[in-house]
């Protein structure tokens, strides 16, 4: 078992996003802007959902990794800090899911 964390991946993405490495996929993706990054995130989410419905654990594992990577890229290009997302998740765990949902502003 590895000790690799989302925070580790977030640091790698942040470094590669601003690198001079012409071969960096992250750099190229970030350079295309938030719309392209968000599109890729959506594609990976759909692929992960399909793998889950198929009950294909191996495919779901791979697609979940892609989904987490692309989510962190979108957060990076949008200027949203992973620590802020984690703090929000921590805040939400202090109440039941129904209580948390009821506390959200309604559209």
PyMOL commands that place a pseudoatom at each C-alpha (Angstrom):
pseudoatom trace, name=CA, resn=UNK, resi=1, chain=A, elem=C, hetatm=0, pos=[0.000, 0.000, 0.000]
pseudoatom trace, name=CA, resn=UNK, resi=2, chain=A, elem=C, hetatm=0, pos=[1.266, 3.429, -0.901]
pseudoatom trace, name=CA, resn=UNK, resi=3, chain=A, elem=C, hetatm=0, pos=[1.151, 6.631, 1.112]
pseudoatom trace, name=CA, resn=UNK, resi=4, chain=A, elem=C, hetatm=0, pos=[0.467, 8.738, -1.986]
pseudoatom trace, name=CA, resn=UNK, resi=5, chain=A, elem=C, hetatm=0, pos=[-2.233, 11.318, -1.252]
pseudoatom trace, name=CA, resn=UNK, resi=6, chain=A, elem=C, hetatm=0, pos=[-4.421, 13.780, -3.121]
pseudoatom trace, name=CA, resn=UNK, resi=7, chain=A, elem=C, hetatm=0, pos=[-2.255, 16.503, -1.597]
pseudoatom trace, name=CA, resn=UNK, resi=8, chain=A, elem=C, hetatm=0, pos=[0.789, 14.884, -3.247]
pseudoatom trace, name=CA, resn=UNK, resi=9, chain=A, elem=C, hetatm=0, pos=[-0.982, 14.803, -6.598]
pseudoatom trace, name=CA, resn=UNK, resi=10, chain=A, elem=C, hetatm=0, pos=[-2.144, 18.399, -6.123]
pseudoatom trace, name=CA, resn=UNK, resi=11, chain=A, elem=C, hetatm=0, pos=[1.464, 19.537, -5.560]
pseudoatom trace, name=CA, resn=UNK, resi=12, chain=A, elem=C, hetatm=0, pos=[2.633, 17.676, -8.672]
pseudoatom trace, name=CA, resn=UNK, resi=13, chain=A, elem=C, hetatm=0, pos=[-0.133, 19.223, -10.772]
pseudoatom trace, name=CA, resn=UNK, resi=14, chain=A, elem=C, hetatm=0, pos=[0.640, 22.714, -9.450]
pseudoatom trace, name=CA, resn=UNK, resi=15, chain=A, elem=C, hetatm=0, pos=[4.326, 22.317, -10.318]
pseudoatom trace, name=CA, resn=UNK, resi=16, chain=A, elem=C, hetatm=0, pos=[3.695, 20.874, -13.766]
pseudoatom trace, name=CA, resn=UNK, resi=17, chain=A, elem=C, hetatm=0, pos=[1.041, 23.477, -14.602]
pseudoatom trace, name=CA, resn=UNK, resi=18, chain=A, elem=C, hetatm=0, pos=[3.699, 26.205, -14.538]
pseudoatom trace, name=CA, resn=UNK, resi=19, chain=A, elem=C, hetatm=0, pos=[6.652, 24.166, -15.774]
pseudoatom trace, name=CA, resn=UNK, resi=20, chain=A, elem=C, hetatm=0, pos=[8.589, 24.784, -18.961]
pseudoatom trace, name=CA, resn=UNK, resi=21, chain=A, elem=C, hetatm=0, pos=[8.335, 21.093, -19.892]
pseudoatom trace, name=CA, resn=UNK, resi=22, chain=A, elem=C, hetatm=0, pos=[6.936, 20.946, -23.428]
pseudoatom trace, name=CA, resn=UNK, resi=23, chain=A, elem=C, hetatm=0, pos=[6.124, 17.253, -22.906]
pseudoatom trace, name=CA, resn=UNK, resi=24, chain=A, elem=C, hetatm=0, pos=[3.965, 17.844, -19.821]
pseudoatom trace, name=CA, resn=UNK, resi=25, chain=A, elem=C, hetatm=0, pos=[0.341, 16.853, -20.414]
pseudoatom trace, name=CA, resn=UNK, resi=26, chain=A, elem=C, hetatm=0, pos=[-0.691, 18.883, -17.372]
pseudoatom trace, name=CA, resn=UNK, resi=27, chain=A, elem=C, hetatm=0, pos=[1.013, 22.018, -18.679]
pseudoatom trace, name=CA, resn=UNK, resi=28, chain=A, elem=C, hetatm=0, pos=[-0.624, 21.637, -22.093]
pseudoatom trace, name=CA, resn=UNK, resi=29, chain=A, elem=C, hetatm=0, pos=[-4.057, 20.965, -20.593]
pseudoatom trace, name=CA, resn=UNK, resi=30, chain=A, elem=C, hetatm=0, pos=[-3.872, 23.928, -18.203]
pseudoatom trace, name=CA, resn=UNK, resi=31, chain=A, elem=C, hetatm=0, pos=[-2.706, 26.086, -21.100]
pseudoatom trace, name=CA, resn=UNK, resi=32, chain=A, elem=C, hetatm=0, pos=[-5.969, 25.333, -22.912]
pseudoatom trace, name=CA, resn=UNK, resi=33, chain=A, elem=C, hetatm=0, pos=[-7.953, 26.996, -20.146]
pseudoatom trace, name=CA, resn=UNK, resi=34, chain=A, elem=C, hetatm=0, pos=[-10.696, 26.122, -17.725]
pseudoatom trace, name=CA, resn=UNK, resi=35, chain=A, elem=C, hetatm=0, pos=[-13.284, 25.164, -20.368]
pseudoatom trace, name=CA, resn=UNK, resi=36, chain=A, elem=C, hetatm=0, pos=[-11.089, 22.408, -21.836]
pseudoatom trace, name=CA, resn=UNK, resi=37, chain=A, elem=C, hetatm=0, pos=[-10.069, 21.230, -18.364]
pseudoatom trace, name=CA, resn=UNK, resi=38, chain=A, elem=C, hetatm=0, pos=[-13.720, 21.105, -17.300]
pseudoatom trace, name=CA, resn=UNK, resi=39, chain=A, elem=C, hetatm=0, pos=[-14.638, 19.207, -20.469]
pseudoatom trace, name=CA, resn=UNK, resi=40, chain=A, elem=C, hetatm=0, pos=[-12.024, 16.568, -19.670]
pseudoatom trace, name=CA, resn=UNK, resi=41, chain=A, elem=C, hetatm=0, pos=[-13.308, 16.354, -16.092]
pseudoatom trace, name=CA, resn=UNK, resi=42, chain=A, elem=C, hetatm=0, pos=[-16.826, 15.716, -17.380]
pseudoatom trace, name=CA, resn=UNK, resi=43, chain=A, elem=C, hetatm=0, pos=[-15.631, 13.047, -19.796]
pseudoatom trace, name=CA, resn=UNK, resi=44, chain=A, elem=C, hetatm=0, pos=[-13.786, 11.239, -17.018]
pseudoatom trace, name=CA, resn=UNK, resi=45, chain=A, elem=C, hetatm=0, pos=[-16.806, 11.445, -14.709]
pseudoatom trace, name=CA, resn=UNK, resi=46, chain=A, elem=C, hetatm=0, pos=[-18.990, 9.798, -17.363]
pseudoatom trace, name=CA, resn=UNK, resi=47, chain=A, elem=C, hetatm=0, pos=[-16.380, 7.104, -17.990]
pseudoatom trace, name=CA, resn=UNK, resi=48, chain=A, elem=C, hetatm=0, pos=[-16.147, 6.381, -14.252]
pseudoatom trace, name=CA, resn=UNK, resi=49, chain=A, elem=C, hetatm=0, pos=[-19.931, 6.162, -13.969]
pseudoatom trace, name=CA, resn=UNK, resi=50, chain=A, elem=C, hetatm=0, pos=[-20.112, 3.751, -16.908]
pseudoatom trace, name=CA, resn=UNK, resi=51, chain=A, elem=C, hetatm=0, pos=[-17.411, 1.562, -15.371]
pseudoatom trace, name=CA, resn=UNK, resi=52, chain=A, elem=C, hetatm=0, pos=[-19.354, 1.511, -12.088]
pseudoatom trace, name=CA, resn=UNK, resi=53, chain=A, elem=C, hetatm=0, pos=[-22.574, 0.471, -13.843]
pseudoatom trace, name=CA, resn=UNK, resi=54, chain=A, elem=C, hetatm=0, pos=[-20.661, -2.271, -15.641]
pseudoatom trace, name=CA, resn=UNK, resi=55, chain=A, elem=C, hetatm=0, pos=[-19.341, -3.386, -12.248]
pseudoatom trace, name=CA, resn=UNK, resi=56, chain=A, elem=C, hetatm=0, pos=[-15.833, -3.400, -13.727]
pseudoatom trace, name=CA, resn=UNK, resi=57, chain=A, elem=C, hetatm=0, pos=[-13.646, -2.759, -10.688]
pseudoatom trace, name=CA, resn=UNK, resi=58, chain=A, elem=C, hetatm=0, pos=[-10.394, -2.537, -12.641]
pseudoatom trace, name=CA, resn=UNK, resi=59, chain=A, elem=C, hetatm=0, pos=[-11.810, -0.043, -15.140]
pseudoatom trace, name=CA, resn=UNK, resi=60, chain=A, elem=C, hetatm=0, pos=[-13.495, 1.926, -12.358]
pseudoatom trace, name=CA, resn=UNK, resi=61, chain=A, elem=C, hetatm=0, pos=[-10.197, 2.136, -10.476]
pseudoatom trace, name=CA, resn=UNK, resi=62, chain=A, elem=C, hetatm=0, pos=[-8.433, 3.521, -13.549]
pseudoatom trace, name=CA, resn=UNK, resi=63, chain=A, elem=C, hetatm=0, pos=[-11.249, 5.927, -14.387]
pseudoatom trace, name=CA, resn=UNK, resi=64, chain=A, elem=C, hetatm=0, pos=[-11.467, 7.120, -10.773]
pseudoatom trace, name=CA, resn=UNK, resi=65, chain=A, elem=C, hetatm=0, pos=[-7.751, 7.937, -10.909]
pseudoatom trace, name=CA, resn=UNK, resi=66, chain=A, elem=C, hetatm=0, pos=[-8.323, 9.908, -14.119]
pseudoatom trace, name=CA, resn=UNK, resi=67, chain=A, elem=C, hetatm=0, pos=[-11.313, 11.662, -12.544]
pseudoatom trace, name=CA, resn=UNK, resi=68, chain=A, elem=C, hetatm=0, pos=[-9.383, 12.711, -9.436]
pseudoatom trace, name=CA, resn=UNK, resi=69, chain=A, elem=C, hetatm=0, pos=[-6.491, 13.964, -11.571]
pseudoatom trace, name=CA, resn=UNK, resi=70, chain=A, elem=C, hetatm=0, pos=[-8.779, 16.025, -13.790]
pseudoatom trace, name=CA, resn=UNK, resi=71, chain=A, elem=C, hetatm=0, pos=[-10.703, 17.384, -10.790]
pseudoatom trace, name=CA, resn=UNK, resi=72, chain=A, elem=C, hetatm=0, pos=[-7.443, 18.624, -9.283]
pseudoatom trace, name=CA, resn=UNK, resi=73, chain=A, elem=C, hetatm=0, pos=[-6.473, 20.186, -12.619]
pseudoatom trace, name=CA, resn=UNK, resi=74, chain=A, elem=C, hetatm=0, pos=[-9.818, 22.038, -12.743]
pseudoatom trace, name=CA, resn=UNK, resi=75, chain=A, elem=C, hetatm=0, pos=[-9.357, 23.214, -9.158]
pseudoatom trace, name=CA, resn=UNK, resi=76, chain=A, elem=C, hetatm=0, pos=[-5.848, 24.411, -10.022]
pseudoatom trace, name=CA, resn=UNK, resi=77, chain=A, elem=C, hetatm=0, pos=[-6.833, 26.319, -13.155]
pseudoatom trace, name=CA, resn=UNK, resi=78, chain=A, elem=C, hetatm=0, pos=[-9.823, 27.807, -11.301]
pseudoatom trace, name=CA, resn=UNK, resi=79, chain=A, elem=C, hetatm=0, pos=[-7.724, 28.982, -8.364]
pseudoatom trace, name=CA, resn=UNK, resi=80, chain=A, elem=C, hetatm=0, pos=[-9.530, 26.770, -5.846]
pseudoatom trace, name=CA, resn=UNK, resi=81, chain=A, elem=C, hetatm=0, pos=[-7.265, 25.358, -3.152]
pseudoatom trace, name=CA, resn=UNK, resi=82, chain=A, elem=C, hetatm=0, pos=[-7.551, 21.626, -2.387]
pseudoatom trace, name=CA, resn=UNK, resi=83, chain=A, elem=C, hetatm=0, pos=[-7.210, 22.491, 1.305]
pseudoatom trace, name=CA, resn=UNK, resi=84, chain=A, elem=C, hetatm=0, pos=[-10.384, 24.580, 1.044]
pseudoatom trace, name=CA, resn=UNK, resi=85, chain=A, elem=C, hetatm=0, pos=[-12.244, 21.651, -0.507]
pseudoatom trace, name=CA, resn=UNK, resi=86, chain=A, elem=C, hetatm=0, pos=[-10.979, 19.346, 2.238]
pseudoatom trace, name=CA, resn=UNK, resi=87, chain=A, elem=C, hetatm=0, pos=[-12.030, 21.874, 4.895]
pseudoatom trace, name=CA, resn=UNK, resi=88, chain=A, elem=C, hetatm=0, pos=[-15.517, 21.951, 3.374]
pseudoatom trace, name=CA, resn=UNK, resi=89, chain=A, elem=C, hetatm=0, pos=[-15.688, 18.169, 3.455]
pseudoatom trace, name=CA, resn=UNK, resi=90, chain=A, elem=C, hetatm=0, pos=[-14.546, 18.177, 7.084]
pseudoatom trace, name=CA, resn=UNK, resi=91, chain=A, elem=C, hetatm=0, pos=[-17.207, 20.743, 7.953]
pseudoatom trace, name=CA, resn=UNK, resi=92, chain=A, elem=C, hetatm=0, pos=[-19.873, 18.599, 6.331]
pseudoatom trace, name=CA, resn=UNK, resi=93, chain=A, elem=C, hetatm=0, pos=[-18.910, 15.471, 8.243]
pseudoatom trace, name=CA, resn=UNK, resi=94, chain=A, elem=C, hetatm=0, pos=[-19.903, 17.179, 11.483]
pseudoatom trace, name=CA, resn=UNK, resi=95, chain=A, elem=C, hetatm=0, pos=[-23.578, 16.757, 10.587]
pseudoatom trace, name=CA, resn=UNK, resi=96, chain=A, elem=C, hetatm=0, pos=[-25.767, 14.209, 8.870]
pseudoatom trace, name=CA, resn=UNK, resi=97, chain=A, elem=C, hetatm=0, pos=[-26.061, 14.340, 5.117]
pseudoatom trace, name=CA, resn=UNK, resi=98, chain=A, elem=C, hetatm=0, pos=[-29.686, 15.428, 5.328]
pseudoatom trace, name=CA, resn=UNK, resi=99, chain=A, elem=C, hetatm=0, pos=[-28.829, 18.216, 7.786]
pseudoatom trace, name=CA, resn=UNK, resi=100, chain=A, elem=C, hetatm=0, pos=[-25.978, 19.376, 5.561]
pseudoatom trace, name=CA, resn=UNK, resi=101, chain=A, elem=C, hetatm=0, pos=[-28.161, 19.393, 2.450]
pseudoatom trace, name=CA, resn=UNK, resi=102, chain=A, elem=C, hetatm=0, pos=[-30.907, 21.336, 4.281]
pseudoatom trace, name=CA, resn=UNK, resi=103, chain=A, elem=C, hetatm=0, pos=[-28.369, 23.978, 5.337]
pseudoatom trace, name=CA, resn=UNK, resi=104, chain=A, elem=C, hetatm=0, pos=[-27.397, 24.814, 1.746]
pseudoatom trace, name=CA, resn=UNK, resi=105, chain=A, elem=C, hetatm=0, pos=[-28.921, 27.889, 0.097]
pseudoatom trace, name=CA, resn=UNK, resi=106, chain=A, elem=C, hetatm=0, pos=[-31.803, 26.946, -2.174]
pseudoatom trace, name=CA, resn=UNK, resi=107, chain=A, elem=C, hetatm=0, pos=[-31.880, 28.080, -5.794]
for i in range(1, 107): cmd.bond("trace and resi %d" % i, "trace and resi %d" % (i + 1))
show_as sticks, trace
zoom trace
